[in-house]
Amino acid sequence: MRAALCQITSTPDPGANLDQVRTGVAAAAAAGAALVVFPEAAMCRFGVPLGPVAEELDGPWATSVRAIADRHGVVVVAGMFRPAPDGRVLNTLLATGRGGHVGYDKIHLFDAFGFQESRTVAPGSGLVSIEVDDVTVGLTTCYDVRFPELYRALAADGATAIVCAASWGSGEGKREQWELMTRARALDSTSWVLACGQAYPGTPSDAPTGIGHSAVITPTGAVVAAAGQEPEMLVFDIDPAVAARTREVIPVLANRRL
């Protein structure tokens, strides 16, 4: 399965961000990608009110992304926001195209480093995986990467590749933590990790607006493709047989006792 990671800088305007999705998908499809991944908050960046832009999966933004995916015959994964029953929003990772249209609601909310995502965002609760070219791909979002049990659970459910779509907060040591944890989760789950973050917007922010440094990581924790901090697209072929071989050599999923 060929995957493309589209590292973009989202704006507060969902329409402008949809244009970025349209451009990225066209470029990824031209490169032969079957799976096209965008970051968390691709619909609208953090740091602005999210309630006014939130919509359901059958709303205009998500259905426009589905139309883009269908036009190019690919599966698109992109971060968006949906209304939550309690008045907050859900931080949703949309996966659409090739007949599928589902959302993963971020389970672990970023209540750390002085930011309180749970003030405006409600947590999800269920695991979500999709199938792309016979590869099972698990979905996770940003702060989820600090919770290895989620990655192990997705792998135990059959995932051999796991997306981590992020809008990572900047600050001292944050790039190092991002790089360390994405590689560690690949090792924990013996899965490919497709870590797609927002590009660095150019100025620091109190909100998590991105640092770039998207990466494709093998099940043995090796970085085989990496971006800088500017907008960029990474394209790489994901071989599920590599995960199968790794799980024979490093059977952490079979050997775990908790």
Secondary structure as GFF3:
##gff-version 3
##sequence-region A 1 258
A	DSSP	beta_strand	2	7	.	.	.	ID=ss1
A	DSSP	alpha_helix	14	30	.	.	.	ID=ss2
A	DSSP	beta_strand	35	37	.	.	.	ID=ss3
A	DSSP	three_ten_helix	51	53	.	.	.	ID=ss4
A	DSSP	alpha_helix	60	72	.	.	.	ID=ss5
A	DSSP	beta_strand	75	83	.	.	.	ID=ss6
A	DSSP	beta_strand	89	97	.	.	.	ID=ss7
A	DSSP	beta_strand	100	105	.	.	.	ID=ss8
A	DSSP	beta_strand	111	112	.	.	.	ID=ss9
A	DSSP	beta_strand	115	116	.	.	.	ID=ss10
A	DSSP	three_ten_helix	117	119	.	.	.	ID=ss11
A	DSSP	beta_strand	121	122	.	.	.	ID=ss12
A	DSSP	beta_strand	129	132	.	.	.	ID=ss13
A	DSSP	beta_strand	135	141	.	.	.	ID=ss14
A	DSSP	three_ten_helix	142	146	.	.	.	ID=ss15
A	DSSP	alpha_helix	148	156	.	.	.	ID=ss16
A	DSSP	beta_strand	161	166	.	.	.	ID=ss17
A	DSSP	alpha_helix	174	189	.	.	.	ID=ss18
A	DSSP	beta_strand	192	197	.	.	.	ID=ss19
A	DSSP	beta_strand	215	217	.	.	.	ID=ss20
A	DSSP	beta_strand	223	226	.	.	.	ID=ss21
A	DSSP	beta_strand	232	237	.	.	.	ID=ss22
A	DSSP	alpha_helix	240	249	.	.	.	ID=ss23
A	DSSP	alpha_helix	252	255	.	.	.	ID=ss24
###
